[in-house]
Amino acid sequence: MSAGGLHVGAFVPQGWRLDLCQVDGAAEKWATLRTRAQELETLGYDSLWIYDHFHTYPRTLIEATFECWTLMAALSQITRRVRLGQLVTCQGYRNPAYLAKMAACIDVMSGGRIEVGLGAGWFEAEHKAYGYSFPRIRERLDRMAEAAQILKLMWADERASFAGRYYSVEGAINEPKPLQRPGPHLWIGGSGEKVLLRAVAAHADGWNYNGVPEDFDHKREVLTRHCEDVGRDPRKILISVERMGVCLDDRGELTDWFRRALPADVPVERYVERYAQHQCVGTADDCFRDLAFFAERGVRYFILYLPDGARGEMARRFAERVIPRLRERFG
């Protein structure tokens, strides 16, 4: 995503958040995902995003979840214009040199449209289910920082070498190089103040924020201080904001979605109220005000999770009722 202008992206219905449960059959689920991805591009969204998870959430069901990086390769061939990214790739699921290789190849396949997100990993049950170790958070964060450095070296150097505590490469060749030079934008997602935001300052091109609006200014101030400590201009770091996007005619639509997504013993109304207060949820005016809060603070990159992804109605509502107003006011 280039600097300047307003960029609005959306997650494709991948299955992880139970957004393909209403579609029967693996082939039909893929057809739905493909159709919605192409529709998002046609509607004018600037980027498509996917999660890096293996089974469904918040309930673990015997249901499809399309894998992140194989899906990245597929999206690179069924779209033509949109940027393609992950929020975020879990550093523990792939050797970082292997990840650098995959990202470089898919950047070439896509014509130079890849964004690479990186995170420390948080879903302990999934790690254990698939046989991955789940060390303490500080180690996961340190591994993420080392992985970020290897990615950058592998994309830029003819032969990459790095010796860290957890990961290393020695004279590693990564060809083809990404079309984007010196490499795709590297985004780090999260808001941990001591270690994660310092890693953003030291290694990332962009920071993805997915917290509540009330905390945004403070987290950005912390990031600015880390930038000053490492000698980085904070204005050079791109900032994206991830929001659940529900443009409602009435509150019942959100209630119905939570009834499908949550266990039966969870009080649905509590969740409805929480999301109405802290996410991009409500009427078109409410949704515009939510995104404008961040745009007024200089954010120009928005990524929407649309909970009815398989049907596509929310994508159309935002494209028709909210995004044009946002572009008109903020560019």
N, C-alpha and C positions, 0 to 999 in steps of 0.2 A: 504494500500500500504506500503510495507516494505521499510525500508531505503536501499539505494544502488541500482545501476542499473538504466537504463532508462525506464520509464513507459510512454506509450502513450495510451490515452483513447479517446473515441469518444462519442458524443451524439447520442442517437437513435432517429429516426424520430417519434416524439411524437405528432406532430400536432400544437404545440404552435407557431412555427415560420412558419406556413403555409406550412409545409413540407409533409402534407398528403392530400392537397387539390386536387391533381390530381388523387386520389384513390377514387372510388365511393363505398359508403356503409360502415357502421360501422364495420361489420364483416371483410370486405376486408381490411379496414384500420388496424385493429388489426393484421390480417394475415401478412400484409406488415411489420408492426413494428416488429412482432415476427421473421419473416424471416431475416430482416436486423440485428436485435440484434444477432441472431445466426451466421449470416455471419460475423459480426464484430469479434466475438469470434474466428471463424475459420480462419479469416485473420491474427490473431495474436495480435489484440489489447489487451491491458492489463486491461482495465476497460471500463464500459459503464456508461453514465451519462444522467440524465434527469433534466428538469426544474420543478419548483413548481409553475405552473400557471394554470388557469382555462379556459381562452378563448384566442383566437388567438391574435398575435401581429406581425407586427405593425398595421395591420388592424383588427378590431374586426368583424369577420365573423361568420355566422351560420355554424360553422365547428367544427370537433372533436378536442379536446385537452385531451389526456389521463391523468388522475389525477396521481400525483407524487407517493404517497406512496402505493396506490393499484398497480400501475405499478411496484414499487420496489418489492412487493411480487411476482408478476407474473414473473418478470425477474429472481428472485431467483430460480424459478423452471424450466425455459426453457434454462438456461445457467448452465455451470458446473465449469468454471475456472475463468472467469473475475471478477474483483472487480466491485461493484455496488454502485453508489453514486448519489447525487443531487447537482446541483449548481444553487442556494442553496435553502434549505428549508426555507420558509418565517416564521419567528418566530411568527407572528401574526395570522397565520391560524390555529394553533393547540396549545392547552395547552401543555406546555413543558413536564409535567409528562406523558401525553398521548403519545407525540412524543417519549419519552424515552422508553415507553412500546412497541410501534410499532417497533422501531429500534431494540430493543433487540430480539423480536420475529422473525423478518425477518433475523437478523444475524444468529439465530439458523437455520431457514429454509434454508438459503443459504450455510450453512457450514462454517460460519465465514468470509463472503466476503463483508460486508457492510462498506461503508464510509459515514459519516453523515456530510453534509454541512449545515451551518446555516447563515442566513442573516437577515438584519433588515427589509426588505421589501421596495419596491419603487413604485409599480404599483398602484397608487392611484385609477384610474378608476376601476380596478378589485376589490380592497377592497370595494369600494362603491357599485359596482354591486352585490356583494355577501353579503353585509350587515356587513362587518368588519369595525371597527373604523380605522382611519388613523391618529394617533397623529403626533405631530411634530417629526422631525428626531431625536432629542436628546432623546426623550422618547422611540422611536422605538429602538434606539441603546442600551439604558439602559435595555429595556426589553430583547433584544437579549443576553446581558451579563448575566442577571439573568437566562435566559433559558439555556445558556451554562453550568452554574454551576449546575442546576438541572439535566441536562442530565448526567453529570459526576457522580453526587451523586447516581442517580437512577441506573446507570450501575454497580456501585461498592459496595454500602452499602446494608446490609441486610434490614435495614429500613432507608429510606432517609428522612431527615428533612432539611428544608431551609425556612427562612423567609426573603423575599425581599420586596421591595416597591411595586412591581407589581405581583409577583408570589410567591407562597409558597407551600410546601409539609410538611406533619407531619407524620412521621413514615410510609412513603409510601413503600409498598412491590412491587418489580418489579421482578417477576419470570415468565419465565426463564430468567436468566441472559444471556447477550451476550456470545457467544463462545469466542470471542476475549476478553482478559483480559488485563487491567481493563475495556475495552470497545472499541468500534470502534473508529478509528481516527475521531476527531471532527475538521472540516475545517470551517473557517470563511472567507467569500468572501467579497471583497470591498477594498477601498483604502483611506477612510477618515482618515486624519492624527491625529486628536486630540483624537477621541473617538474609532473609529472602530479598528485602528491598535493597540491601547492600549488594547482593548479587545482580539485581537489575541495574544498579548504578555502574557496576564494574564490567558487566558482560553483555547486557541486552541492548537491542535496538528499540524495544518497546516493552511497555508494562501493561498487563491486562488487569483491570480492577473489577471485581464482582461482588463487592460489599454493598452496604446500605449507603444512601446519599449522605447521611449525617457524618459518616466517618471519612469521606473522600478528602476533604481539605486537609485533615490531619495527616492521613497517609501520604498525600503528595508532599506535604512539608517534610516528613521523615525522609522520603526519597530524595528531595532536594538537598537535605543535609548530607546524605550519603554521597550524592554526586559531588558535593563540595569537598568531602573528605578524600575522594579518589581522583579529584582533578577533572571531573566531567561536567560539561555544560548541561544542566537539567533540561534545557530547551531542546536539546538534541534527541531526547528520549520521547518516542511516540507513546501516547496513552490511549488505550481502548477501554471501553466500559461495556461489560456484559450485563444484559438485563433480560428477565423473563418478560415477554411481550404479549399482553392479552388486551386487545381492543374490544371492549364489551358493548353490547346493546343492553345487557342487564347482568347482574351479579350471578344469576343462576348458571351462566355458562362456565364460570370459573369453579363454582361448586360442583358441577357435574364432572369436570375434569379431575378434581381432587378425589371425588368418590371412586373414580376408576383407578387412580394411581396409588392411593394410600391403603394400608391395611384397614380392615373393617372396624377395628377398635380405636382408630385414631379420630379425634374430634375434628371433623372436616371444617366446620365453621371457624375454628381457631386459625387454621391454615389460610382460609380465604381472607380473613381479616388481616393476617400478617402480610400476605402478599399484596393485598390492596394498599397497605401502608408503605411497604418498603420496596416494591418492584414497579415495573412499568405496566400497571394494571388499572383498568378503568375505562372511561369513555375516551374518545379521541382527544378531547381537551386534556383529560388527566394524563394520557400517555405523552402528549406533546409537552406538557409542563415537566414531567419526569425527565425526559431526555434534554429539555432545554436547561434544566438545572445544571447538568454537566457541560452542555455546550457553552453556557455562559462562563464557565470556568476554563474554557479553552479546549475541551475535548472535541475531537473531530472524527473519532472512530467509535462506532456503536455496533454491537453484535447482539442480536435478539435471539433468544430461545422462544420459539412459538409452539406452545404445548399441543396444538392440534395439527402438528406437522403433516400427518398422513392425509388430512383433508385439505389443508392449504388455505382455509378461510382467513385465518389470522394474518398470513402473509399478504393476502390481497387487501385486507382492511388497512394494515399499516402502509402498504404501498399507495393506497388511494386516499387515506384520511389523515395520516400522521407525517410520513416522510416528506411529502411535498412542502408542508408548512415548515418543517425543520430546515429543508434546503433553502427555502425562500428567505428565511431569517438568518441562517448561519452560513450559507454558501455551499 
